[in-house]
Amino acid sequence: MILTKFVSIRNSKRLKKVLISYDYSKTFATILKEKLNVLNVKFTIAGHNEIMFDEDISATLLDELESILKPYAISIIDDKNQALVERIKSVINNMLDEEQPIRCNTSDYLSETLNYSYAYLSSVFSETTYTSIESFIILCKVDKAKDLLLRSNLTLTEIAYRLKYSSVAHLSRQFKKTTGMTPSAFQQIIQKRKELINS
């Protein structure tokens, strides 16, 4: 997910606006790595939100980890269902990050990856988040489409293919329903912002 903010920089002559963008996933992973290295433990970051330790860690070390992550609004999940929901979200985000789309049903892929039936995953997800996996996937796809429109030179046809849409029209319908504008209108707004920044 790409978050974009305007930052005002004051200099002696005039006020300038600078458009910055950052990759949420990379920023998050960098913070995790820096903080985990302080604890001097061997680990691997799996997906977007899972840490695998080479050895069991003590409750004291877990408390210390929670303490150093707290200032960054990162918390450790204790609830079993919430943890599964976060794993579902991570798998979906990883699927959408693939440059070559995974050509199988999302429901089958989730079941095979997480070793639960899709009916169970869907039930836990909806009970915990009050929304469906399908609705979450649509939001993620639209966010990814916005990201690709912002940061790549891919055409709408290429973006639709990469995100497993049946057509550009299908992508455009979901994009407009979610954001209130078409992908083309979104591109025009971004272009105008860039022109304002550069003027």
SEROGU-940947 format. One record per residue: residue number from 0; residue in one letter; x, y, z of N, C-alpha, C, CB in turn. Coordinates in Angstrom, 3 decimals, always signed. Glycine has a CB too. Example, Ala and Ser with C-alpha at 12.3 -4.5 7.8 and 13.67 -1.06 7.14 Angstrom:
> n, res, nc1, nc2, nc3, cac1, cac2, cac3, cc1, cc2, cc3, cbc1, cbc2, cbc3
> 0, a, +13.190, -5.690, +7.800, +12.300, -4.500, +7.800, +13.200, -3.300, +7.800, +11.308, -4.473, +9.046
> 1, s, +12.850, -2.250, +7.080, +13.670, -1.060, +7.140, +12.900, +0.030, +7.870, +14.084, -0.598, +5.725
end
This chain:
> n, res, nc1, nc2, nc3, cac1, cac2, cac3, cc1, cc2, cc3, cbc1, cbc2, cbc3
> 0, m, +0.851, -1.176, +0.000, +0.000, +0.000, +0.000, +0.893, +1.234, +0.000, -0.966, +0.001, +1.224
> 1, i, +0.619, +2.169, -0.839, +1.411, +3.391, -0.913, +0.600, +4.521, -0.305, +1.818, +3.719, -2.383
> 2, l, +1.195, +5.189, +0.647, +0.558, +6.346, +1.247, +1.282, +7.588, +0.758, +0.569, +6.261, +2.802
> 3, t, +0.549, +8.593, +0.342, +1.161, +9.808, -0.192, +0.753, +10.990, +0.660, +0.758, +10.037, -1.668
> 4, k, +1.707, +11.825, +1.041, +1.417, +12.999, +1.859, +2.102, +14.216, +1.264, +1.869, +12.781, +3.319
> 5, f, +1.510, +15.383, +1.526, +2.177, +16.627, +1.172, +2.947, +17.120, +2.395, +1.151, +17.700, +0.677
> 6, v, +4.179, +17.514, +2.175, +4.991, +18.054, +3.256, +5.382, +19.475, +2.875, +6.256, +17.166, +3.528
> 7, s, +5.131, +20.423, +3.777, +5.499, +21.810, +3.502, +6.921, +22.070, +3.978, +4.513, +22.787, +4.183
> 8, i, +7.714, +22.657, +3.119, +9.089, +23.015, +3.473, +9.227, +24.519, +3.301, +10.141, +22.239, +2.591
> 9, r, +9.612, +25.205, +4.380, +9.727, +26.659, +4.338, +11.193, +27.042, +4.090, +9.201, +27.297, +5.664
> 10, n, +11.418, +27.858, +3.087, +12.769, +28.380, +2.893, +12.700, +29.912, +2.901, +13.398, +27.847, +1.551
> 11, s, +13.817, +30.517, +2.684, +13.868, +31.979, +2.818, +13.073, +32.703, +1.742, +15.301, +32.449, +2.779
> 12, k, +12.838, +32.092, +0.585, +12.174, +32.782, -0.514, +10.673, +32.501, -0.569, +12.811, +32.386, -1.822
> 13, r, +10.283, +31.245, -0.489, +8.863, +30.917, -0.630, +8.567, +29.555, -0.006, +8.448, +30.925, -2.118
> 14, l, +7.306, +29.262, +0.106, +6.867, +27.976, +0.640, +6.790, +26.979, -0.506, +5.490, +28.103, +1.366
> 15, k, +7.414, +25.834, -0.329, +7.404, +24.809, -1.377, +6.626, +23.597, -0.881, +8.855, +24.404, -1.783
> 16, k, +6.010, +22.913, -1.809, +5.337, +21.658, -1.483, +6.108, +20.525, -2.130, +3.849, +21.665, -1.956
> 17, v, +6.335, +19.493, -1.369, +7.057, +18.332, -1.871, +6.173, +17.114, -1.713, +8.408, +18.139, -1.132
> 18, l, +5.962, +16.403, -2.775, +5.170, +15.188, -2.747, +6.095, +14.017, -2.449, +4.412, +14.977, -4.088
> 19, i, +5.795, +13.300, -1.369, +6.611, +12.128, -1.035, +5.723, +10.892, -1.054, +7.301, +12.294, +0.358
> 20, s, +6.321, +9.771, -1.346, +5.584, +8.517, -1.256, +6.473, +7.503, -0.556, +5.143, +8.006, -2.668
> 21, y, +5.847, +6.574, +0.111, +6.623, +5.520, +0.753, +5.837, +4.225, +0.699, +6.970, +5.890, +2.215
> 22, d, +6.588, +3.150, +0.707, +6.007, +1.822, +0.644, +5.788, +1.347, +2.070, +6.918, +0.833, -0.154
> 23, y, +4.521, +1.245, +2.444, +4.152, +0.855, +3.807, +4.815, -0.460, +4.211, +2.631, +0.732, +3.929
> 24, s, +4.777, -1.444, +3.325, +5.318, -2.777, +3.642, +6.818, -2.723, +3.910, +5.033, -3.755, +2.495
> 25, k, +7.550, -1.990, +3.059, +9.006, -1.902, +3.233, +9.367, -1.124, +4.496, +9.651, -1.237, +2.009
> 26, t, +8.606, -0.057, +4.764, +8.849, +0.737, +5.969, +8.633, -0.121, +7.207, +7.927, +1.978, +6.005
> 27, f, +7.532, -0.851, +7.210, +7.184, -1.734, +8.315, +8.268, -2.798, +8.527, +5.824, -2.402, +8.055
> 28, a, +8.699, -3.436, +7.430, +9.725, -4.484, +7.513, +11.051, -3.922, +8.032, +9.935, -5.137, +6.132
> 29, t, +11.399, -2.715, +7.608, +12.647, -2.083, +8.066, +12.622, -1.829, +9.563, +12.885, -0.766, +7.323
> 30, i, +11.497, -1.303, +10.061, +11.362, -1.051, +11.502, +11.463, -2.359, +12.271, +10.018, -0.348, +11.816
> 31, l, +10.749, -3.390, +11.797, +10.793, -4.690, +12.473, +12.218, -5.230, +12.554, +9.897, -5.696, +11.748
> 32, k, +12.932, -5.191, +11.429, +14.301, -5.715, +11.400, +15.205, -4.962, +12.375, +14.874, -5.628, +9.980
> 33, e, +15.112, -3.631, +12.350, +15.953, -2.818, +13.238, +15.690, -3.151, +14.700, +15.708, -1.323, +12.991
> 34, k, +14.431, -3.275, +15.069, +14.074, -3.520, +16.462, +14.372, -4.951, +16.892, +12.610, -3.216, +16.682
> 35, l, +14.170, -5.895, +15.991, +14.456, -7.297, +16.326, +15.955, -7.541, +16.460, +13.871, -8.231, +15.260
> 36, n, +16.748, -6.809, +15.670, +18.202, -6.950, +15.775, +18.717, -6.500, +17.134, +18.890, -6.152, +14.676
> 37, v, +18.011, -5.566, +17.751, +18.382, -5.096, +19.094, +18.273, -6.235, +20.107, +17.483, -3.909, +19.526
> 38, l, +17.305, -7.128, +19.901, +17.080, -8.237, +20.830, +18.094, -9.371, +20.663, +15.682, -8.781, +20.644
> 39, n, +18.871, -9.313, +19.581, +19.910, -10.308, +19.340, +19.347, -11.738, +19.257, +20.956, -10.229, +20.439
> 40, v, +18.268, -11.882, +18.469, +17.676, -13.200, +18.229, +17.640, -13.446, +16.723, +16.237, -13.300, +18.849
> 41, k, +17.669, -14.728, +16.347, +17.602, -15.059, +14.926, +16.135, -15.180, +14.522, +18.378, -16.381, +14.615
> 42, f, +15.802, -14.545, +13.393, +14.397, -14.496, +12.987, +14.289, -14.378, +11.471, +13.672, -13.317, +13.671
> 43, t, +13.087, -14.613, +10.986, +12.739, -14.389, +9.584, +11.387, -13.708, +9.558, +12.719, -15.730, +8.764
> 44, i, +11.252, -12.669, +8.731, +9.948, -12.018, +8.579, +9.237, -12.711, +7.426, +10.091, -10.461, +8.319
> 45, a, +8.107, -13.340, +7.748, +7.338, -14.089, +6.753, +6.109, -13.278, +6.361, +6.924, -15.491, +7.299
> 46, g, +5.983, -12.980, +5.079, +4.828, -12.210, +4.623, +4.870, -10.792, +5.149, +3.536, -12.882, +5.053
> 47, h, +3.690, -10.233, +5.388, +3.598, -8.839, +5.808, +3.568, -8.660, +7.323, +2.374, -8.217, +5.212
> 48, n, +3.267, -9.726, +8.072, +3.066, -9.485, +9.504, +3.369, -10.684, +10.389, +1.662, -9.057, +9.740
> 49, e, +4.244, -11.566, +9.945, +4.548, -12.757, +10.730, +6.044, -12.857, +10.943, +4.014, -14.025, +10.041
> 50, i, +6.442, -13.065, +12.193, +7.856, -13.226, +12.529, +8.083, -14.669, +12.952, +8.292, -12.233, +13.657
> 51, m, +9.020, -15.324, +12.305, +9.369, -16.701, +12.655, +10.726, -16.673, +13.363, +9.408, -17.631, +11.377
> 52, f, +10.769, -17.173, +14.600, +12.020, -17.225, +15.358, +12.664, -18.594, +15.188, +11.773, -16.922, +16.858
> 53, d, +13.990, -18.624, +15.139, +14.709, -19.896, +14.990, +14.535, -20.772, +16.229, +16.206, -19.640, +14.731
> 54, e, +14.381, -20.127, +17.381, +14.189, -20.858, +18.644, +13.029, -20.254, +19.413, +15.480, -20.832, +19.508
> 55, d, +12.488, -21.014, +20.360, +11.418, -20.486, +21.215, +11.949, -19.281, +21.971, +10.891, -21.574, +22.207
> 56, i, +11.119, -18.244, +22.096, +11.561, -17.070, +22.858, +10.792, -17.012, +24.175, +11.352, -15.754, +22.037
> 57, s, +11.434, -16.479, +25.183, +10.850, -16.433, +26.521, +9.778, -15.360, +26.614, +11.932, -16.184, +27.569
> 58, a, +8.968, -15.461, +27.673, +7.929, -14.457, +27.921, +8.559, -13.092, +28.167, +7.050, -14.866, +29.124
> 59, t, +9.718, -13.076, +28.804, +10.427, -11.816, +29.076, +10.848, -11.145, +27.770, +11.667, -12.070, +29.967
> 60, l, +11.379, -11.957, +26.857, +11.816, -11.430, +25.559, +10.608, -10.948, +24.748, +12.601, -12.512, +24.767
> 61, l, +9.498, -11.672, +24.872, +8.273, -11.283, +24.175, +7.765, -9.937, +24.693, +7.188, -12.365, +24.345
> 62, d, +7.841, -9.756, +26.012, +7.442, -8.474, +26.623, +8.348, -7.346, +26.143, +7.486, -8.567, +28.169
> 63, e, +9.641, -7.644, +26.050, +10.606, -6.641, +25.593, +10.321, -6.258, +24.136, +12.058, -7.173, +25.741
> 64, l, +10.023, -7.267, +23.312, +9.683, -7.021, +21.915, +8.449, -6.137, +21.820, +9.450, -8.346, +21.171
> 65, e, +7.433, -6.463, +22.599, +6.199, -5.676, +22.581, +6.466, -4.230, +22.997, +5.147, -6.306, +23.509
> 66, s, +7.344, -4.061, +23.969, +7.682, -2.723, +24.476, +8.402, -1.876, +23.421, +8.558, -2.841, +25.729
> 67, i, +9.343, -2.477, +22.681, +10.092, -1.679, +21.699, +9.296, -1.420, +20.421, +11.394, -2.380, +21.349
> 68, l, +8.251, -2.220, +20.184, +7.420, -2.010, +18.994, +6.257, -1.052, +19.259, +6.880, -3.342, +18.497
> 69, k, +5.897, -0.906, +20.515, +4.725, -0.092, +20.879, +4.775, +1.342, +20.354, +4.586, -0.058, +22.373
> 70, p, +5.924, +2.052, +20.414, +5.961, +3.432, +19.893, +5.625, +3.542, +18.403, +7.329, +4.023, +20.129
> 71, y, +5.707, +2.420, +17.671, +5.423, +2.424, +16.235, +4.010, +1.910, +15.938, +6.458, +1.571, +15.491
> 72, a, +3.206, +1.791, +16.995, +1.822, +1.292, +16.884, +1.790, -0.121, +16.309, +0.978, +2.233, +16.001
> 73, i, +2.819, -0.906, +16.619, +2.869, -2.318, +16.225, +2.630, -3.141, +17.480, +4.247, -2.693, +15.542
> 74, s, +1.656, -4.030, +17.428, +1.346, -4.834, +18.611, +1.380, -6.321, +18.278, -0.030, -4.451, +19.178
> 75, i, +1.595, -7.129, +19.300, +1.605, -8.578, +19.155, +0.178, -9.083, +19.355, +2.595, -9.248, +20.173
> 76, i, -0.252, -9.959, +18.474, -1.630, -10.457, +18.522, -1.682, -11.736, +19.351, -2.180, -10.712, +17.088
> 77, d, -2.543, -11.720, +20.374, -2.704, -12.889, +21.233, -3.916, -13.732, +20.837, -2.833, -12.453, +22.682
> 78, d, -4.932, -13.064, +20.290, -6.166, -13.755, +19.954, -5.972, -14.684, +18.752, -7.274, -12.743, +19.667
> 79, k, -6.379, -15.950, +18.899, -6.172, -16.968, +17.855, -6.875, -16.591, +16.549, -6.678, -18.336, +18.341
> 80, n, -8.124, -16.157, +16.635, -8.877, -15.796, +15.426, -8.293, -14.562, +14.748, -10.346, -15.549, +15.771
> 81, q, -7.912, -13.571, +15.554, -7.314, -12.361, +14.999, -5.993, -12.687, +14.299, -7.089, -11.315, +16.106
> 82, a, -5.231, -13.594, +14.901, -3.962, -14.011, +14.290, -4.216, -14.679, +12.940, -3.194, -14.975, +15.228
> 83, l, -5.257, -15.512, +12.853, -5.582, -16.174, +11.592, -6.033, -15.149, +10.550, -6.679, -17.238, +11.807
> 84, v, -6.818, -14.173, +10.979, -7.258, -13.110, +10.065, -6.054, -12.365, +9.503, -8.207, -12.125, +10.787
> 85, e, -5.079, -12.062, +10.343, -3.881, -11.361, +9.884, -3.092, -12.223, +8.897, -2.993, -10.975, +11.080
> 86, r, -3.082, -13.532, +9.110, -2.406, -14.436, +8.169, -3.146, -14.459, +6.832, -2.314, -15.869, +8.757
> 87, i, -4.479, -14.461, +6.877, -5.278, -14.413, +5.642, -4.954, -13.134, +4.873, -6.806, -14.487, +5.961
> 88, k, -4.950, -12.007, +5.569, -4.643, -10.724, +4.931, -3.246, -10.735, +4.326, -4.768, -9.578, +5.942
> 89, s, -2.302, -11.321, +5.048, -0.920, -11.374, +4.574, -0.813, -12.196, +3.294, -0.005, -11.961, +5.655
> 90, v, -1.485, -13.345, +3.243, -1.453, -14.196, +2.050, -2.068, -13.460, +0.861, -2.205, -15.527, +2.307
> 91, i, -3.179, -12.772, +1.100, -3.839, -12.014, +0.023, -2.922, -10.909, -0.494, -5.175, -11.406, +0.521
> 92, n, -2.302, -10.166, +0.420, -1.382, -9.097, +0.008, -0.188, -9.649, -0.759, -0.896, -8.316, +1.228
> 93, n, +0.324, -10.795, -0.321, +1.446, -11.420, -1.029, +1.034, -11.838, -2.441, +1.964, -12.643, -0.245
> 94, m, -0.180, -12.368, -2.575, -0.700, -12.748, -3.896, -0.728, -11.550, -4.833, -2.108, -13.349, -3.770
> 95, l, -1.212, -10.427, -4.313, -1.348, -9.234, -5.143, -0.006, -8.574, -5.443, -2.260, -8.241, -4.467
> 96, d, +0.996, -8.862, -4.628, +2.336, -8.305, -4.863, +3.103, -9.052, -5.949, +3.137, -8.327, -3.576
> 97, e, +2.653, -10.260, -6.279, +3.331, -11.052, -7.305, +3.213, -10.379, -8.673, +2.746, -12.477, -7.360
> 98, e, +4.328, -10.265, -9.363, +4.293, -9.669, -10.704, +3.570, -10.569, -11.694, +5.712, -9.389, -11.200
> 99, q, +3.771, -11.876, -11.557, +3.037, -12.835, -12.378, +1.850, -13.337, -11.555, +3.961, -14.028, -12.841
> 100, p, +0.626, -13.017, -11.966, -0.534, -13.386, -11.161, -0.659, -14.894, -10.960, -1.789, -12.857, -11.804
> 101, i, -1.090, -15.257, -9.752, -1.324, -16.663, -9.437, -2.657, -17.047, -10.063, -1.320, -16.923, -7.880
> 102, r, -2.609, -17.971, -11.023, -3.798, -18.310, -11.807, -4.578, -19.478, -11.209, -3.400, -18.642, -13.230
> 103, c, -5.040, -19.300, -9.976, -5.947, -20.280, -9.381, -6.941, -19.507, -8.528, -5.170, -21.361, -8.529
> 104, n, -8.012, -20.164, -8.130, -9.011, -19.491, -7.300, -8.382, -19.039, -5.993, -10.213, -20.418, -7.026
> 105, t, -8.711, -17.833, -5.577, -8.188, -17.312, -4.312, -8.594, -18.216, -3.162, -8.687, -15.879, -4.062
> 106, s, -9.817, -18.727, -3.212, -10.302, -19.594, -2.128, -9.438, -20.856, -2.031, -11.792, -19.976, -2.358
> 107, d, -9.100, -21.466, -3.169, -8.248, -22.661, -3.170, -6.849, -22.325, -2.665, -8.170, -23.271, -4.584
> 108, y, -6.324, -21.185, -3.115, -4.969, -20.778, -2.725, -4.883, -20.532, -1.215, -4.547, -19.506, -3.495
> 109, l, -5.888, -19.845, -0.660, -5.908, -19.597, +0.784, -5.983, -20.907, +1.561, -7.094, -18.694, +1.157
> 110, s, -6.842, -21.804, +1.120, -7.001, -23.099, +1.798, -5.704, -23.896, +1.794, -8.110, -23.916, +1.134
> 111, e, -5.061, -23.955, +0.633, -3.817, -24.724, +0.505, -2.683, -24.090, +1.301, -3.414, -24.842, -0.965
> 112, t, -2.610, -22.763, +1.281, -1.513, -22.063, +1.965, -1.664, -22.121, +3.488, -1.454, -20.601, +1.506
> 113, l, -2.898, -21.994, +3.965, -3.136, -21.908, +5.416, -3.609, -23.217, +6.039, -4.156, -20.837, +5.698
> 114, n, -3.854, -24.227, +5.208, -4.264, -25.550, +5.693, -5.566, -25.549, +6.491, -3.177, -26.125, +6.540
> 115, y, -6.507, -24.760, +6.032, -7.870, -24.754, +6.575, -8.833, -24.746, +5.400, -8.116, -23.518, +7.522
> 116, s, -10.044, -25.226, +5.636, -11.047, -25.141, +4.572, -11.409, -23.674, +4.364, -12.320, -25.990, +4.920
> 117, y, -11.792, -23.349, +3.126, -12.156, -21.965, +2.847, -13.384, -21.547, +3.650, -12.415, -21.775, +1.352
> 118, a, -14.310, -22.482, +3.878, -15.513, -22.183, +4.666, -15.129, -21.734, +6.075, -16.443, -23.419, +4.734
> 119, y, -14.143, -22.411, +6.668, -13.688, -22.039, +8.016, -12.992, -20.677, +7.999, -12.731, -23.115, +8.582
> 120, l, -12.089, -20.481, +7.026, -11.376, -19.205, +6.914, -12.362, -18.050, +6.728, -10.376, -19.246, +5.739
> 121, s, -13.335, -18.260, +5.856, -14.334, -17.231, +5.572, -15.152, -16.896, +6.807, -15.256, -17.682, +4.449
> 122, s, -15.521, -17.942, +7.569, -16.311, -17.756, +8.784, -15.540, -16.963, +9.837, -16.728, -19.109, +9.353
> 123, v, -14.287, -17.359, +10.081, -13.454, -16.656, +11.071, -13.229, -15.205, +10.648, -12.094, -17.376, +11.249
> 124, f, -12.959, -15.003, +9.366, -12.688, -13.661, +8.853, -13.899, -12.748, +9.050, -12.308, -13.724, +7.363
> 125, s, -15.074, -13.226, +8.653, -16.278, -12.378, +8.743, -16.694, -12.134, +10.194, -17.441, -13.023, +7.976
> 126, e, -16.528, -13.140, +11.059, -16.873, -12.969, +12.475, -15.939, -11.983, +13.171, -16.830, -14.317, +13.195
> 127, t, -14.687, -11.958, +12.730, -13.679, -11.102, +13.377, -13.677, -9.690, +12.818, -12.297, -11.709, +13.219
> 128, t, -13.883, -9.545, +11.506, -13.751, -8.233, +10.865, -15.090, -7.605, +10.471, -12.884, -8.357, +9.641
> 129, y, -16.164, -8.386, +10.549, -17.506, -7.930, +10.140, -17.569, -7.584, +8.649, -17.920, -6.708, +10.969
> 130, t, -16.691, -8.196, +7.899, -16.732, -8.075, +6.437, -16.264, -9.392, +5.840, -15.844, -6.881, +5.930
> 131, s, -16.466, -9.572, +4.550, -16.091, -10.844, +3.927, -14.674, -10.783, +3.351, -17.093, -11.212, +2.821
> 132, i, -14.109, -11.949, +3.124, -12.798, -12.033, +2.470, -12.888, -11.401, +1.083, -12.314, -13.515, +2.369
> 133, e, -14.001, -11.655, +0.394, -14.178, -11.120, -0.963, -14.144, -9.593, -0.963, -15.505, -11.614, -1.565
> 134, s, -14.819, -8.973, +0.015, -14.820, -7.501, +0.110, -13.425, -6.976, +0.400, -15.796, -7.026, +1.205
> 135, f, -12.697, -7.688, +1.274, -11.327, -7.290, +1.600, -10.441, -7.368, +0.361, -10.755, -8.178, +2.723
> 136, i, -10.609, -8.434, -0.423, -9.808, -8.610, -1.645, -10.070, -7.467, -2.623, -10.126, -9.971, -2.317
> 137, i, -11.332, -7.071, -2.771, -11.669, -5.963, -3.684, -10.956, -4.689, -3.248, -13.206, -5.729, -3.729
> 138, l, -10.999, -4.377, -1.942, -10.321, -3.177, -1.425, -8.815, -3.242, -1.689, -10.584, -3.020, +0.090
> 139, c, -8.234, -4.429, -1.454, -6.791, -4.598, -1.687, -6.441, -4.443, -3.165, -6.327, -5.974, -1.187
> 140, k, -7.279, -4.995, -4.039, -7.029, -4.889, -5.477, -7.093, -3.436, -5.938, -8.042, -5.734, -6.261
> 141, v, -8.070, -2.701, -5.433, -8.196, -1.295, -5.816, -7.003, -0.503, -5.291, -9.519, -0.697, -5.281
> 142, d, -6.573, -0.780, -4.059, -5.377, -0.120, -3.515, -4.151, -0.436, -4.362, -5.135, -0.552, -2.056
> 143, k, -4.040, -1.703, -4.764, -2.896, -2.109, -5.586, -2.968, -1.445, -6.960, -2.850, -3.650, -5.735
> 144, a, -4.180, -1.334, -7.512, -4.347, -0.655, -8.804, -3.909, +0.807, -8.688, -5.824, -0.741, -9.284
> 145, k, -4.302, +1.473, -7.588, -3.877, +2.873, -7.371, -2.362, +2.963, -7.283, -4.515, +3.451, -6.081
> 146, d, -1.767, +2.031, -6.551, -0.317, +1.990, -6.403, +0.369, +1.835, -7.758, +0.089, +0.848, -5.471
> 147, l, -0.142, +0.918, -8.584, +0.452, +0.685, -9.903, +0.253, +1.879, -10.833, -0.148, -0.569, -10.536
> 148, l, -0.891, +2.542, -10.717, -1.132, +3.749, -11.517, -0.172, +4.870, -11.110, -2.597, +4.220, -11.359
> 149, l, +0.138, +4.927, -9.820, +1.041, +5.959, -9.304, +2.502, +5.684, -9.651, +0.891, +6.073, -7.800
> 150, r, +2.909, +4.423, -9.528, +4.339, +4.133, -9.524, +4.852, +3.338, -10.716, +4.670, +3.403, -8.301
> 151, s, +3.977, +2.965, -11.641, +4.463, +2.180, -12.773, +3.968, +2.790, -14.078, +4.005, +0.708, -12.656
> 152, n, +4.468, +2.264, -15.167, +4.022, +2.698, -16.491, +3.080, +1.672, -17.129, +5.231, +2.938, -17.404
> 153, l, +2.523, +0.796, -16.295, +1.627, -0.237, -16.813, +0.333, +0.387, -17.325, +1.320, -1.285, -15.727
> 154, t, -0.198, -0.180, -18.377, -1.495, +0.260, -18.899, -2.600, -0.344, -18.038, -1.671, -0.151, -20.400
> 155, l, -3.815, +0.171, -18.192, -4.951, -0.388, -17.454, -5.165, -1.855, -17.808, -6.226, +0.415, -17.744
> 156, t, -4.939, -2.205, -19.056, -5.078, -3.603, -19.493, -4.074, -4.489, -18.754, -4.873, -3.723, -21.032
> 157, e, -2.834, -4.020, -18.648, -1.795, -4.786, -17.948, -2.099, -4.893, -16.458, -0.420, -4.137, -18.155
> 158, i, -2.605, -3.805, -15.875, -2.964, -3.816, -14.451, -4.127, -4.779, -14.209, -3.337, -2.389, -13.968
> 159, a, -5.117, -4.738, -15.091, -6.274, -5.639, -14.962, -5.815, -7.103, -15.015, -7.316, -5.358, -16.086
> 160, y, -4.895, -7.413, -15.926, -4.382, -8.783, -16.043, -3.616, -9.178, -14.780, -3.470, -8.918, -17.285
> 161, r, -2.746, -8.283, -14.337, -1.913, -8.586, -13.161, -2.763, -8.823, -11.919, -0.924, -7.445, -12.901
> 162, l, -3.873, -8.115, -11.794, -4.739, -8.246, -10.614, -5.880, -9.241, -10.825, -5.314, -6.891, -10.243
> 163, k, -5.789, -10.028, -11.906, -6.739, -11.107, -12.179, -8.169, -10.625, -12.417, -6.732, -12.075, -11.039
> 164, y, -8.303, -9.458, -13.047, -9.631, -9.004, -13.467, -9.951, -9.628, -14.815, -9.702, -7.445, -13.545
> 165, s, -11.224, -9.890, -15.042, -11.634, -10.495, -16.314, -11.511, -9.505, -17.469, -13.074, -11.007, -16.218
> 166, s, -11.563, -8.200, -17.145, -11.462, -7.170, -18.183, -11.140, -5.826, -17.538, -12.778, -7.079, -19.007
> 167, v, -10.763, -4.864, -18.383, -10.535, -3.493, -17.899, -11.839, -2.911, -17.363, -9.964, -2.590, -19.034
> 168, a, -12.945, -3.248, -18.024, -14.252, -2.738, -17.589, -14.571, -3.209, -16.172, -15.362, -3.191, -18.561
> 169, h, -14.224, -4.454, -15.865, -14.453, -5.004, -14.523, -13.617, -4.240, -13.484, -14.104, -6.522, -14.489
> 170, l, -12.345, -4.020, -13.806, -11.468, -3.229, -12.929, -12.039, -1.830, -12.734, -10.036, -3.146, -13.513
> 171, s, -12.449, -1.182, -13.811, -12.969, +0.194, -13.741, -14.225, +0.279, -12.876, -13.275, +0.718, -15.150
> 172, r, -15.112, -0.727, -13.004, -16.345, -0.734, -12.202, -16.028, -0.828, -10.716, -17.255, -1.904, -12.620
> 173, q, -15.147, -1.758, -10.342, -14.801, -1.911, -8.923, -14.035, -0.700, -8.411, -13.971, -3.182, -8.707
> 174, f, -13.172, -0.148, -9.239, -12.391, +1.035, -8.872, -13.332, +2.199, -8.573, -11.394, +1.414, -10.003
> 175, k, -14.295, +2.425, -9.473, -15.232, +3.544, -9.299, -16.149, +3.325, -8.102, -16.070, +3.737, -10.564
> 176, k, -16.599, +2.095, -7.909, -17.482, +1.785, -6.785, -16.772, +2.019, -5.455, -17.975, +0.333, -6.874
> 177, t, -15.478, +1.729, -5.417, -14.701, +1.857, -4.179, -14.217, +3.279, -3.929, -13.514, +0.925, -4.219
> 178, t, -13.756, +3.958, -4.984, -13.131, +5.281, -4.816, -14.034, +6.444, -5.215, -11.865, +5.346, -5.624
> 179, g, -15.083, +6.146, -5.986, -15.963, +7.211, -6.463, -15.485, +7.845, -7.756, -16.095, +8.268, -5.413
> 180, m, -14.392, +7.305, -8.322, -13.892, +7.833, -9.597, -13.336, +6.696, -10.441, -12.804, +8.914, -9.363
> 181, t, -13.218, +6.944, -11.725, -12.657, +5.930, -12.620, -11.133, +5.948, -12.511, -13.108, +6.176, -14.095
> 182, p, -10.465, +4.883, -12.948, -8.997, +4.897, -12.964, -8.430, +6.055, -13.784, -8.474, +3.582, -13.516
> 183, s, -9.087, +6.384, -14.891, -8.614, +7.497, -15.737, -8.688, +8.823, -14.994, -9.441, +7.580, -17.032
> 184, a, -9.799, +9.045, -14.273, -9.950, +10.277, -13.492, -8.898, +10.344, -12.392, -11.363, +10.366, -12.883
> 185, f, -8.609, +9.187, -11.769, -7.573, +9.115, -10.737, -6.219, +9.502, -11.319, -7.508, +7.699, -10.127
> 186, q, -5.908, +8.979, -12.501, -4.644, +9.308, -13.172, -4.544, +10.805, -13.464, -4.510, +8.510, -14.480
> 187, q, -5.644, +11.409, -13.890, -5.650, +12.846, -14.205, -5.369, +13.680, -12.957, -7.004, +13.259, -14.822
> 188, i, -5.966, +13.293, -11.823, -5.742, +14.013, -10.556, -4.270, +13.932, -10.160, -6.637, +13.431, -9.423
> 189, i, -3.694, +12.731, -10.260, -2.279, +12.541, -9.910, -1.390, +13.384, -10.813, -1.883, +11.052, -10.017
> 190, q, -1.724, +13.424, -12.113, -0.945, +14.207, -13.063, -1.003, +15.697, -12.730, -1.449, +13.966, -14.486
> 191, k, -2.204, +16.195, -12.368, -2.349, +17.600, -11.994, -1.560, +17.938, -10.745, -3.807, +17.938, -11.784
> 192, r, -1.558, +17.018, -9.780, -0.785, +17.229, -8.549, +0.698, +17.336, -8.863, -1.031, +16.084, -7.546
> 193, k, +1.165, +16.451, -9.733, +2.591, +16.472, -10.104, +2.948, +17.784, -10.796, +2.933, +15.276, -11.028
> 194, e, +2.044, +18.249, -11.657, +2.287, +19.519, -12.367, +2.343, +20.689, -11.389, +1.187, +19.770, -13.423
> 195, l, +1.446, +20.660, -10.376, +1.441, +21.734, -9.360, +2.741, +21.735, -8.560, +0.235, +21.572, -8.400
> 196, i, +3.200, +20.526, -8.213, +4.435, +20.411, -7.442, +5.628, +20.907, -8.236, +4.660, +18.970, -7.011
> 197, n, +5.642, +20.594, -9.507, +6.784, +20.947, -10.360, +6.754, +22.395, -10.853, +6.832, +20.022, -11.547
> 198, s, +5.617, +23.069, -10.648, +5.529, +24.460, -11.150, +6.101, +25.456, -10.145, +4.062, +24.829, -11.464
end
